Amino acid sequence: MDRRLPARRGSGGMEHTELWNGVAMPLIGQGTFVLTPDEAEGMVLAALRAGVRLIDTANAYMNEKAVGRAIRASGVPREEIFLTTKLWPSFYEQPDAVERTMARLGDDCLDLILLHHPTENWLTGYRQLEAAVAYGRARAIGVCNFDRRQTEELLRRCRVRPAVVQAETHIYNQNRELERFLRSEGIVLEPTYPLGDVDRGPWEEPLLRRLGEKYGKTPAQVTLRWHLQLGRPLIPVARDAAQLREFTDIRNLSLTDGEMEEIRALDRGRACFTASEQRLRNYAAFVPPLGEQK
């Protein structure tokens, strides 16, 4: 059974998808991966003032304090913003990890908290997320970088079902099997690397250039619209005002079914990021100096 819920219009015309627990999640957002605190603060503030309502950060991005400052400075009512963060593996076993995360963000209830990686201690971390839901500290929870097998194990062992799985998904790595499985379970797939990486992004892809010329859009806009028409929340990292306008100006574009299938045919199963067992062990051992962030 396909439990996917369709995108719908929220207040102000913003498109949302509905999570399994009824929480509305905006579809157009601003990511903060690799942004410095100053960059994150500036871009989150600009995004919120431009009407973006989905903001994504993480412990390891070292910019949670900056994101919180931008939210408070924006003047946008907090209840209109959907804020996501991710717990880093070395904090999964720290009982106050969620509380410390909320303190950095200056928030008392997060819209979505995810585990960042499926390290060996992931279940302990997930129990923390479940407790956050029970105590009203989180509206929804989920995981990042979990594959289908790991997500199936999570579903067997969880007490609170994940609402979102973040996974690398772009035109060259479309994650079809994982997405079909998540849809059957009523879980939303949120793409990381929605444009691919800098060297293998959509900018020079002939099909996307052709479609961009047809619609008066850039290849990146065509790519983001393709994701959007599949109901996926988007968190591309805009680094300046021009990119922010580019990444958000996709509502007046509609790809045909045939064009959607043409883009589907670009899938190569080619990922930007692969987490080996050794890399996951390194993640579990690494402790980001969160107290040092600006």
N, C-alpha and C positions, 0 to 999 in steps of 0.2 A: 504494500500500500504506500502511495506517495503522500506523505504528510505535509509537503511543502505548502506554506501559506503564501498567497500572492502579495506582491508589493502593493501598497496602498498610499493614498495621499494623507498626510498629517496636517497639522496646523500650518498655515502659511503656504500650503501647496507643496511642502517638502515631501519627497517620497520616502516611505518607510517599508520595512518588512516586519512581520510580527513573529516574535520568538515563541517557542512552544508554550511558555507560561503567560503569554498575552502582552509582554513588554514590547513596545514599538521601538525598533532600531532604525535610525536614519540610514539611507543608502549612500549618501555622498559625504565624505569625511576628509580629514586632514591627519596624516601620519606624522610622526616625529622621529622616526628611526634615523640615526646619524646626525641629527640636528644638535648643535650646541645649545646650552640653556638660553643664551641670548637669541639664537635663531628660532628655537622652539617657542619662546615667549612671543616673539614678534609675529611668527607665522600663525600660531594658534589665535592670537588676538585678531589678526587680519582676517583669518578664515571665519571666525565667529561673527565679525562685523559684516562679512560678505554673505552671511546667511547659512554657512556650514554649521551643522549641529552634531556631527560625529567626530570625536577627538580620540586619538589612540596614542598611548605612551607605554612605558615599561620601566621596571626597576633598573634594568641594565642600560637603558638609554641615557640615564643620568640627567634627565631633564624634567622629572616629575614636579619639582618645586616650581620650575618656570612655567609649566603647563597650568598648575594651580593658580599662579599669579595672573596669567593671561585670562583665565576663566573669570576670576574675580574682577579684573579690570575691564572686561568686555561690556558689562552692563546687561548682558543677556541673562534672563532668569535661569538659575541653575536647573530647574525642572525641565527646561527646554533643551538642555545639552545632554548628549549621551557620551559618557566618559568611560573609556576602557583603559585598563592597565594590566600588566602581566607580572606575576611573581617569578623571580629568578630562582633556579634550582637550589643554590646554596642557602636559600631562606625557607625552603619547603618545611624544614623541621624546626624552625623558630616559631614558637607559639604566638608571638606578637607580630609576625610578619605583615599580616593584613592591616593591623592597627598602625604600624609604622608607615606603611604605604599610604594609608589615608591621611596620616599626619603630614607627610611630605606634600600631598596634593591639597591639603587644607579642606578635606571633604569628610562627611560623616556617613555617606552611603554611595557606593560606586555602582554605576549602571552595569558594568561587566568586568569581572576579574578572570583572568586566564592563567593557567600554568604555561610558562614560556617554552619548556622543553620536556620531553619524556625521559628524564633521567630515572635511575633505578628507584629513587625515593619519591616518585611522582604521586603514589597513593597517599602518602603522608601529607603532601602538599594539597592534594585534592580535598582531603578531609578538612583542611583549613578553609578552603573555599566553601565547602558545604556548611561549615559553622558560620561563616560570614552571612550566608543566606538565612540561616536559622535565627541569627541575632539582628537581622535587618541591616547588615552592613553592605550587602550586595543584592542587586535586583536579579542578576543572572550571572552564571559562571560557565566556564568552558576551558578549552585547551588550545595550545599552539604547537605546530610542528608534529602532531600525532598523525600517524598513518592509519589506514583502515584497521589493521590488526590491533594496534594499540588502542584505537577508539572502541573497538569491539570489547576489548578487555575492560576498558573503563566502564562501558555500559553494563557489563556483568557485575562490576564491583561497586558501582556508585550508589549513593543514597539519594542524591539530587542529580537529575540528568543534565548533561551539558547542553547549553543552548546554542553555542557557537564553537566552531573549530576554525582557527586560522591556519591556513596552509598555503604554501607557494603555489600560485595558480596564475598563469598568464598564457598568452597565445601559443607559446612553444612548450608549455608544460601544463596541460589543461586539467589534469587530475580527475578524469571522467569517472573512473571507478569509485574513487573516494566520494565524489560529489553525488553520484547515484545512491551510494550507501547512506550518506548523510541525509539526503532528501527522504529516503524511505524511513528514516528514524526521526524526521521532523527537526533536524539540526541544520543550522545555517552555516554554509561555507563562506568564510570571509577571506578573500585572497590577500596573501602577502606577496610582495613583488608584483603587483598587478600589471605593471608595465614591463616586467622582466628586469634585467640589470642594465647598467649603462651601456655595456658593449653589445648586448643582445636584445635590446629593446625594440620597439616597433617602428622606429623612425625611418629606417631604410627599407622596410618590408614593402615590396612592390604593390601587393594587394591593398594594404592599408593606405599607401600613398594615392593609389587610384581612387579608393573610396573617399579619402579626404578631399581630393580635388572635386569629386562629384558633389559632395555636400558642403564644401567650403569649410572643412575642418582639418585639423592636424591628424597625423597617424595616432598620436597619443589619445586624442579625443575619440577617434573611432574605436580604439581599443577599450577605453573606459566605458563607452556606450555599449559595446558588446557585452562587457561584464554586467552592466546595469540592466540590460534587457534579459539577462539570465537571473536577475533578482539577487545579485551579490552586493553586499555592502562594500564600499570602496574607501581605502585609506592611502591614496598615493601621497608621497611626500613632496609638496610644493615648497620650493626654496626661495621664491620671490613672488612679488605681486603678479608678474606676467604669467608665471606657471600656475598660480592660484586661479587666475581668470581662465586659463586654458583648461585646467583639470575640472573646473566646475561648470563650464559652459557646454554642457552636453545634453541638456534636457530638450532642446529643440532639434535634436537629431533622432531619427528612427531608421534603423537598419532593416532591410527586408529579410524574410525568412531565408531566401537564397544567399544573401550576403552573410547572414549569421553562419550558415553552413560552410561558406567559403572560408571564413575565419576559423571555424572548427577544423578544417582540413590542414591548417598550419601546425597542428599539434605534432611535436617531435619527441615528447617525453623528456625534454631537455631542461633540467633543473639548474638554478643558480646556486642553490645551497643544498649540501648533503651532510647529514649529521652521522658520522661514524660513531661506533661505541666509544672509541678513545676520545673523540671530541665531546661526547656527552659526559664522560667522566671528568674531563677538564672543566666543563661548565659547572658540574656539581661541586667542584673544588674551588672554583673562582668566586671570590667575594667582592662584588663591586663596592668601592668606597663611597657609599651613598651619603654619608655625612658630609662629604666634601663638595657636593654639588651646590651650584650657585642658587 
